[in-house]
Structures are given as C-alpha cells and as structure tokens.
Amino acid sequence: MKNLRNQIVFIVAVLVVWQVVYQMGSFPELMFPSLGKIFQSLIKGFSRDGLGAMTLYSLSLIAKGLLIGIVLAFILSGLSIVSKTFYSIYHMVVSLCDLIPGVALLPLAILWMGIGEGTIILIVVHSIIWPMSRSIMDGFRAVPQIYIESGENMGLGKLGLVTGIYIPASFSYILSGIRTGWARAWRGLISAEMIFGTTSSGAGIGWFIFMKRTNVDIAGVFAALLVIIVIGIVVEYGVFHTIEKITLKKWGMSR
C-alpha cells in the first residue's frame, strides 16, 4: 500500500506541475496543451475518432504475437536443454538477433509477407522471442543440480525434466522474460504501426498517433500516449504483479 500511495502522489505531482507550466505560458498551447484539452481529445478519440477500436485492434495483434513468441521461446529453449549442440547454436542466434530492433526488420517483413497483419505480428514475435529465450535459458542453467538429479532418480526423461523440474524452478526467470518481451513487443508494435500504417484488417493506436501528428493535433497525440501508458500500467500491476503474488511470493521465491 505504501508503494501504491507513493506512486499516486508522484502521478498527481506530475499532473500539477504540467498544469502549472501550462498556466505560465512558457510554451505555445499548440505544442503544450492543457490537461483539460488532452482529456477532451481523449473523450473525442473514443467517441468519434475510433480510438477504442484501434486500441483493441493493437491489443489483438500483440496478443497473437505474444502467444506465438512465448510458445516458440519455450520450445526452442527446451531443446537447448535436450541438446548441448543445439544450445550452443541457439544461444549464438539469440545473442545476434536480440540486437536487431524490430522496426529495422519492417522493410524485409513487408517484402517477405506483404502488407497485412502477418507483418506486424512478425515484428511482435521478433521482439519477444529473443529476450524471453535468453531469460528461460539463463533460468534453466540456474536450476540447482540436486533438483535435476532428484528428477532423474524419479525416472523423469528429458521432457519430464523440462516440464517438471526446469520450468517450475526457473519460473522467476520466465516471468522476467515475458515482462521484458511484453515491453519490447508493445513498443515495437506501436512503432511499426506508425511507420507501416493500416492493414487490410484495420488500423492500430500507432496509426492514430501518426494521423494526429500529421494534423498537428498534439493534444490527440498526448491522449493516445495516455492510453498506451494506462495499458502498460494495467498489464504491469494487473497481470504481472498478480502472477507474482500467487506464485513467486507464495512460494518464497520473491519478497
């Protein structure tokens, strides 16, 4: 509760400072809108400009990409336990690919897959699979040897060790990898939508920001950024913190 109170106080302080700076008139209103103007643009965005539908469309894309990326990361990281040769090769691939920004792949993705949802989903998958694979493999390597030997004495095979020993024992690493991958995928998605534009299925929140910027509607841009921030807060505290409370803290693996 103390941390939550401090965070609320900080947010209120930022809003107060913002409004004070606006009232001082240090910046043109066009470039530094008031809080009231931003919230008016937010309401207008949801009621008239389709911001709600665009946000849901972006969330649907990132959900598909996250699901594919998480499954692939688990499969490939699991294979790295089964085969040392595969581990050495895949570890090198992860180290190389993790350095490439998702947006940098957008031109290639368009050439390979054309203009459509698949291109955006590919960027999301790229953004999550490498950091998550790194975290999973680090977690697997951190599993105490006594756990592995106990599993072998119980007659567990390679697959049984992965599902029954490695994954539960390295859950904190896995959760950290998903959290990092989610943040990178969310940023990559918004950036790709701003560059890529619309697809045949619809437009996302990144495209909303691009259009508002083109129309010099800075209040609309801030309204969309506010939506992005709120989604990030909901995922962080509503999803990840909840998972931590019912797993890691309950198991004594986190404070």
NUZADO-528094 format. One record per residue (C-alpha): x, y, z; residue in one letter; residue number from 0; chain. Coordinates in Angstrom, 3 decimals, decimal comma, padded with zeros to 6 digits. Layout:
BEGIN
+----------+----------+----------+------+------+-------+
!     east !    north !       up ! resn ! resi ! chain !
+----------+----------+----------+------+------+-------+
!        X !        Y !        Z !    A !  NUM !     A !
...
+----------+----------+----------+------+------+-------+
***
This chain:
BEGIN
+----------+----------+----------+------+------+-------+
!     east !    north !       up ! resn ! resi ! chain !
+----------+----------+----------+------+------+-------+
!  000,000 !  000,000 !  000,000 !    M !    0 !     A !
!  002,873 !  002,370 !  000,793 !    K !    1 !     A !
!  004,384 !  001,905 ! -002,666 !    N !    2 !     A !
!  000,998 !  002,448 ! -004,298 !    L !    3 !     A !
!  000,462 !  005,624 ! -002,265 !    R !    4 !     A !
!  003,877 !  006,972 ! -003,262 !    N !    5 !     A !
!  003,178 !  006,241 ! -006,915 !    Q !    6 !     A !
! -000,189 !  008,003 ! -006,773 !    I !    7 !     A !
!  001,422 !  011,030 ! -005,116 !    V !    8 !     A !
!  004,072 !  011,120 ! -007,842 !    F !    9 !     A !
!  001,475 !  010,975 ! -010,630 !    I !   10 !     A !
! -000,573 !  013,756 ! -009,018 !    V !   11 !     A !
!  002,584 !  015,858 ! -008,644 !    A !   12 !     A !
!  003,427 !  015,404 ! -012,327 !    V !   13 !     A !
! -000,093 !  016,470 ! -013,327 !    L !   14 !     A !
!  000,088 !  019,541 ! -011,081 !    V !   15 !     A !
!  003,481 !  020,553 ! -012,485 !    V !   16 !     A !
!  002,161 !  020,048 ! -016,023 !    W !   17 !     A !
! -000,795 !  022,349 ! -015,409 !    Q !   18 !     A !
!  001,387 !  024,959 ! -013,680 !    V !   19 !     A !
!  003,789 !  025,023 ! -016,630 !    V !   20 !     A !
!  000,829 !  025,402 ! -018,978 !    Y !   21 !     A !
! -000,597 !  028,284 ! -016,936 !    Q !   22 !     A !
!  002,798 !  030,027 ! -017,009 !    M !   23 !     A !
!  002,573 !  030,164 ! -020,796 !    G !   24 !     A !
!  006,196 !  029,172 ! -021,304 !    S !   25 !     A !
!  005,280 !  027,080 ! -024,350 !    F !   26 !     A !
!  002,738 !  027,609 ! -027,153 !    P !   27 !     A !
! -000,591 !  025,936 ! -026,412 !    E !   28 !     A !
! -000,350 !  024,098 ! -029,725 !    L !   29 !     A !
!  002,799 !  022,295 ! -028,546 !    M !   30 !     A !
!  001,997 !  022,054 ! -024,822 !    F !   31 !     A !
! -001,769 !  021,598 ! -024,355 !    P !   32 !     A !
! -003,538 !  021,794 ! -021,027 !    S !   33 !     A !
! -004,714 !  018,722 ! -019,154 !    L !   34 !     A !
! -008,291 !  019,696 ! -019,931 !    G !   35 !     A !
! -007,543 !  019,814 ! -023,654 !    K !   36 !     A !
! -005,849 !  016,410 ! -023,505 !    I !   37 !     A !
! -008,790 !  014,802 ! -021,717 !    F !   38 !     A !
! -011,200 !  016,410 ! -024,176 !    Q !   39 !     A !
! -009,180 !  014,874 ! -027,013 !    S !   40 !     A !
! -009,233 !  011,547 ! -025,186 !    L !   41 !     A !
! -013,027 !  011,598 ! -024,942 !    I !   42 !     A !
! -013,307 !  012,698 ! -028,572 !    K !   43 !     A !
! -010,912 !  009,947 ! -029,629 !    G !   44 !     A !
! -013,076 !  007,239 ! -028,094 !    F !   45 !     A !
! -016,420 !  008,732 ! -029,069 !    S !   46 !     A !
! -015,719 !  009,980 ! -032,615 !    R !   47 !     A !
! -012,251 !  009,065 ! -033,890 !    D !   48 !     A !
! -012,297 !  005,312 ! -033,315 !    G !   49 !     A !
! -009,542 !  005,256 ! -030,695 !    L !   50 !     A !
! -011,265 !  002,436 ! -028,826 !    G !   51 !     A !
! -011,448 !  000,180 ! -031,892 !    A !   52 !     A !
! -007,848 !  000,995 ! -032,820 !    M !   53 !     A !
! -006,668 !  000,161 ! -029,309 !    T !   54 !     A !
! -008,488 ! -003,175 ! -029,354 !    L !   55 !     A !
! -007,001 ! -003,937 ! -032,764 !    Y !   56 !     A !
! -003,478 ! -003,266 ! -031,478 !    S !   57 !     A !
! -004,129 ! -005,439 ! -028,424 !    L !   58 !     A !
! -005,371 ! -008,271 ! -030,637 !    S !   59 !     A !
! -002,193 ! -008,118 ! -032,728 !    L !   60 !     A !
!  000,110 ! -008,123 ! -029,729 !    I !   61 !     A !
! -001,850 ! -010,973 ! -028,126 !    A !   62 !     A !
! -001,346 ! -013,120 ! -031,234 !    K !   63 !     A !
!  002,330 ! -012,216 ! -031,454 !    G !   64 !     A !
!  002,930 ! -012,822 ! -027,747 !    L !   65 !     A !
!  001,273 ! -016,238 ! -027,884 !    L !   66 !     A !
!  003,376 ! -017,322 ! -030,862 !    I !   67 !     A !
!  006,563 ! -015,861 ! -029,388 !    G !   68 !     A !
!  006,079 ! -017,460 ! -025,968 !    I !   69 !     A !
!  005,359 ! -020,894 ! -027,450 !    V !   70 !     A !
!  008,396 ! -020,717 ! -029,743 !    L !   71 !     A !
!  010,636 ! -019,479 ! -026,920 !    A !   72 !     A !
!  009,600 ! -022,396 ! -024,692 !    F !   73 !     A !
!  010,077 ! -024,977 ! -027,441 !    I !   74 !     A !
!  013,477 ! -023,705 ! -028,574 !    L !   75 !     A !
!  014,736 ! -023,127 ! -025,032 !    S !   76 !     A !
!  013,540 ! -026,601 ! -024,059 !    G !   77 !     A !
!  015,502 ! -028,084 ! -026,959 !    L !   78 !     A !
!  018,587 ! -026,300 ! -025,661 !    S !   79 !     A !
!  018,364 ! -028,470 ! -022,542 !    I !   80 !     A !
!  017,978 ! -031,667 ! -024,534 !    V !   81 !     A !
!  020,957 ! -030,994 ! -026,827 !    S !   82 !     A !
!  024,177 ! -029,171 ! -025,931 !    K !   83 !     A !
!  024,908 ! -028,688 ! -029,633 !    T !   84 !     A !
!  021,536 ! -027,037 ! -030,149 !    F !   85 !     A !
!  022,151 ! -024,854 ! -027,082 !    Y !   86 !     A !
!  025,460 ! -023,536 ! -028,412 !    S !   87 !     A !
!  023,920 ! -022,707 ! -031,799 !    I !   88 !     A !
!  020,668 ! -021,249 ! -030,462 !    Y !   89 !     A !
!  022,478 ! -019,202 ! -027,812 !    H !   90 !     A !
!  024,530 ! -017,591 ! -030,588 !    M !   91 !     A !
!  021,373 ! -016,926 ! -032,639 !    V !   92 !     A !
!  019,677 ! -015,304 ! -029,636 !    V !   93 !     A !
!  022,715 ! -013,119 ! -028,935 !    S !   94 !     A !
!  022,777 ! -011,896 ! -032,540 !    L !   95 !     A !
!  019,048 ! -011,452 ! -033,164 !    C !   96 !     A !
!  018,400 ! -009,783 ! -029,813 !    D !   97 !     A !
!  020,500 ! -006,834 ! -031,003 !    L !   98 !     A !
!  018,271 ! -006,127 ! -034,019 !    I !   99 !     A !
!  015,417 ! -003,654 ! -033,372 !    P !  100 !     A !
!  012,069 ! -004,937 ! -034,533 !    G !  101 !     A !
!  011,407 ! -001,834 ! -036,620 !    V !  102 !     A !
!  014,637 ! -002,474 ! -038,549 !    A !  103 !     A !
!  013,082 ! -005,697 ! -039,855 !    L !  104 !     A !
!  009,942 ! -003,949 ! -041,104 !    L !  105 !     A !
!  011,170 ! -003,374 ! -044,704 !    P !  106 !     A !
!  012,182 ! -007,035 ! -045,013 !    L !  107 !     A !
!  008,939 ! -008,185 ! -043,407 !    A !  108 !     A !
!  006,926 ! -006,162 ! -045,927 !    I !  109 !     A !
!  008,886 ! -007,654 ! -048,833 !    L !  110 !     A !
!  008,511 ! -011,193 ! -047,482 !    W !  111 !     A !
!  004,921 ! -011,095 ! -046,254 !    M !  112 !     A !
!  003,350 ! -008,080 ! -047,921 !    G !  113 !     A !
!  001,083 ! -005,538 ! -046,271 !    I !  114 !     A !
! -001,034 ! -007,293 ! -043,680 !    G !  115 !     A !
! -001,374 ! -008,437 ! -040,097 !    E !  116 !     A !
!  001,336 ! -011,051 ! -040,538 !    G !  117 !     A !
!  003,988 ! -008,375 ! -040,945 !    T !  118 !     A !
!  003,090 ! -006,655 ! -037,671 !    I !  119 !     A !
!  002,802 ! -009,979 ! -035,840 !    I !  120 !     A !
!  006,267 ! -010,942 ! -037,105 !    L !  121 !     A !
!  007,690 ! -007,785 ! -035,533 !    I !  122 !     A !
!  005,963 ! -008,622 ! -032,234 !    V !  123 !     A !
!  007,276 ! -012,205 ! -032,301 !    V !  124 !     A !
!  010,785 ! -010,944 ! -033,018 !    H !  125 !     A !
!  010,540 ! -008,507 ! -030,112 !    S !  126 !     A !
!  009,615 ! -011,148 ! -027,533 !    I !  127 !     A !
!  011,208 ! -014,432 ! -028,577 !    I !  128 !     A !
!  014,863 ! -013,439 ! -028,104 !    W !  129 !     A !
!  014,751 ! -011,753 ! -024,658 !    P !  130 !     A !
!  012,406 ! -014,445 ! -023,399 !    M !  131 !     A !
!  014,601 ! -017,244 ! -024,747 !    S !  132 !     A !
!  017,610 ! -015,663 ! -023,064 !    R !  133 !     A !
!  015,788 ! -015,475 ! -019,723 !    S !  134 !     A !
!  014,498 ! -019,046 ! -019,994 !    I !  135 !     A !
!  017,920 ! -020,463 ! -020,844 !    M !  136 !     A !
!  019,525 ! -018,477 ! -018,011 !    D !  137 !     A !
!  016,840 ! -019,802 ! -015,679 !    G !  138 !     A !
!  017,376 ! -023,382 ! -016,828 !    F !  139 !     A !
!  021,122 ! -023,087 ! -016,243 !    R !  140 !     A !
!  020,487 ! -021,690 ! -012,752 !    A !  141 !     A !
!  018,448 ! -024,717 ! -011,640 !    V !  142 !     A !
!  020,332 ! -026,442 ! -008,778 !    P !  143 !     A !
!  021,916 ! -029,718 ! -009,832 !    Q !  144 !     A !
!  020,290 ! -031,507 ! -006,901 !    I !  145 !     A !
!  016,844 ! -030,768 ! -008,394 !    Y !  146 !     A !
!  017,891 ! -032,305 ! -011,696 !    I !  147 !     A !
!  019,394 ! -035,368 ! -010,031 !    E !  148 !     A !
!  016,250 ! -035,814 ! -007,941 !    S !  149 !     A !
!  014,149 ! -035,756 ! -011,101 !    G !  150 !     A !
!  016,414 ! -038,297 ! -012,780 !    E !  151 !     A !
!  016,190 ! -040,566 ! -009,724 !    N !  152 !     A !
!  012,408 ! -040,368 ! -010,012 !    M !  153 !     A !
!  012,688 ! -041,696 ! -013,556 !    G !  154 !     A !
!  011,935 ! -038,474 ! -015,410 !    L !  155 !     A !
!  013,102 ! -038,323 ! -019,018 !    G !  156 !     A !
!  014,301 ! -035,252 ! -020,886 !    K !  157 !     A !
!  010,789 ! -033,919 ! -021,472 !    L !  158 !     A !
!  009,770 ! -034,713 ! -017,907 !    G !  159 !     A !
!  012,773 ! -032,839 ! -016,547 !    L !  160 !     A !
!  011,909 ! -029,780 ! -018,619 !    V !  161 !     A !
!  008,229 ! -029,685 ! -017,618 !    T !  162 !     A !
!  008,579 ! -030,999 ! -014,074 !    G !  163 !     A !
!  011,886 ! -029,538 ! -012,906 !    I !  164 !     A !
!  013,336 ! -026,842 ! -015,136 !    Y !  165 !     A !
!  010,213 ! -024,760 ! -015,777 !    I !  166 !     A !
!  008,912 ! -024,621 ! -012,164 !    P !  167 !     A !
!  012,394 ! -023,999 ! -010,731 !    A !  168 !     A !
!  013,113 ! -021,167 ! -013,165 !    S !  169 !     A !
!  009,676 ! -019,553 ! -013,123 !    F !  170 !     A !
!  011,046 ! -016,216 ! -011,872 !    S !  171 !     A !
!  013,343 ! -016,054 ! -014,908 !    Y !  172 !     A !
!  010,476 ! -016,983 ! -017,214 !    I !  173 !     A !
!  008,218 ! -014,279 ! -015,783 !    L !  174 !     A !
!  011,020 ! -011,733 ! -016,106 !    S !  175 !     A !
!  011,500 ! -012,749 ! -019,735 !    G !  176 !     A !
!  007,792 ! -012,393 ! -020,503 !    I !  177 !     A !
!  007,747 ! -008,967 ! -018,833 !    R !  178 !     A !
!  010,756 ! -007,773 ! -020,836 !    T !  179 !     A !
!  009,387 ! -009,273 ! -024,039 !    G !  180 !     A !
!  005,971 ! -007,683 ! -023,493 !    W !  181 !     A !
!  007,508 ! -004,225 ! -023,051 !    A !  182 !     A !
!  009,669 ! -004,577 ! -026,158 !    R !  183 !     A !
!  006,817 ! -006,048 ! -028,193 !    A !  184 !     A !
!  004,425 ! -003,252 ! -027,164 !    W !  185 !     A !
!  006,940 ! -000,581 ! -028,160 !    R !  186 !     A !
!  007,746 ! -002,407 ! -031,395 !    G !  187 !     A !
!  004,066 ! -002,749 ! -032,260 !    L !  188 !     A !
!  003,334 !  000,956 ! -031,796 !    I !  189 !     A !
!  006,441 !  001,945 ! -033,772 !    S !  190 !     A !
!  005,609 ! -000,456 ! -036,589 !    A !  191 !     A !
!  002,036 !  000,825 ! -036,796 !    E !  192 !     A !
!  003,267 !  004,415 ! -037,018 !    M !  193 !     A !
!  005,596 !  003,510 ! -039,902 !    I !  194 !     A !
!  003,548 !  000,774 ! -041,517 !    F !  195 !     A !
!  000,170 !  002,475 ! -041,311 !    G !  196 !     A !
! -003,011 !  000,472 ! -041,721 !    T !  197 !     A !
! -003,556 ! -003,113 ! -042,807 !    T !  198 !     A !
! -006,423 ! -004,625 ! -044,719 !    S !  199 !     A !
! -007,994 ! -005,588 ! -041,387 !    S !  200 !     A !
! -007,783 ! -002,235 ! -039,650 !    G !  201 !     A !
! -005,608 !  000,411 ! -038,027 !    A !  202 !     A !
! -003,973 !  000,432 ! -034,616 !    G !  203 !     A !
! -003,189 !  003,012 ! -031,988 !    I !  204 !     A !
!  000,177 !  003,750 ! -033,607 !    G !  205 !     A !
! -001,635 !  004,854 ! -036,751 !    W !  206 !     A !
! -003,895 !  007,050 ! -034,609 !    F !  207 !     A !
! -000,789 !  008,810 ! -033,247 !    I !  208 !     A !
!  000,612 !  009,232 ! -036,756 !    F !  209 !     A !
! -002,614 !  010,791 ! -038,050 !    M !  210 !     A !
! -002,882 !  013,163 ! -035,090 !    K !  211 !     A !
!  000,729 !  014,229 ! -035,609 !    R !  212 !     A !
!  000,050 !  014,815 ! -039,314 !    T !  213 !     A !
! -002,933 !  017,002 ! -038,403 !    N !  214 !     A !
! -000,845 !  018,830 ! -035,764 !    V !  215 !     A !
! -003,255 !  017,667 ! -033,066 !    D !  216 !     A !
! -000,747 !  017,478 ! -030,217 !    I !  217 !     A !
! -003,485 !  017,043 ! -027,613 !    A !  218 !     A !
! -004,661 !  013,991 ! -029,558 !    G !  219 !     A !
! -001,122 !  012,608 ! -029,573 !    V !  220 !     A !
! -000,883 !  013,005 ! -025,798 !    F !  221 !     A !
! -004,309 !  011,388 ! -025,418 !    A !  222 !     A !
! -003,100 !  008,317 ! -027,326 !    A !  223 !     A !
!  000,111 !  008,240 ! -025,278 !    L !  224 !     A !
! -002,036 !  008,308 ! -022,145 !    L !  225 !     A !
! -003,912 !  005,229 ! -023,397 !    V !  226 !     A !
! -000,594 !  003,453 ! -024,027 !    I !  227 !     A !
!  000,610 !  004,307 ! -020,516 !    I !  228 !     A !
! -002,630 !  003,127 ! -018,908 !    V !  229 !     A !
! -002,447 ! -000,187 ! -020,783 !    I !  230 !     A !
!  001,149 ! -000,613 ! -019,620 !    G !  231 !     A !
!  000,169 !  000,064 ! -016,004 !    I !  232 !     A !
! -002,766 ! -002,366 ! -016,175 !    V !  233 !     A !
! -000,571 ! -005,129 ! -017,601 !    V !  234 !     A !
!  002,244 ! -004,485 ! -015,116 !    E !  235 !     A !
!  000,146 ! -004,267 ! -011,957 !    Y !  236 !     A !
! -002,953 ! -006,161 ! -013,007 !    G !  237 !     A !
! -001,188 ! -009,108 ! -014,648 !    V !  238 !     A !
!  002,467 ! -009,425 ! -013,698 !    F !  239 !     A !
!  002,168 ! -008,321 ! -010,065 !    H !  240 !     A !
! -000,855 ! -010,580 ! -009,612 !    T !  241 !     A !
!  001,071 ! -013,545 ! -011,010 !    I !  242 !     A !
!  003,973 ! -012,736 ! -008,688 !    E !  243 !     A !
!  001,691 ! -012,651 ! -005,652 !    K !  244 !     A !
!  000,058 ! -016,008 ! -006,363 !    I !  245 !     A !
!  003,280 ! -017,743 ! -007,400 !    T !  246 !     A !
!  006,705 ! -016,338 ! -006,560 !    L !  247 !     A !
!  005,827 ! -014,641 ! -003,268 !    K !  248 !     A !
!  003,644 ! -017,548 ! -002,187 !    K !  249 !     A !
!  006,466 ! -019,978 ! -002,942 !    W !  250 !     A !
!  009,013 ! -017,820 ! -001,112 !    G !  251 !     A !
!  010,958 ! -017,055 ! -004,321 !    M !  252 !     A !
!  010,403 ! -013,275 ! -004,111 !    S !  253 !     A !
!  009,866 ! -010,653 ! -001,439 !    R !  254 !     A !
+----------+----------+----------+------+------+-------+
***
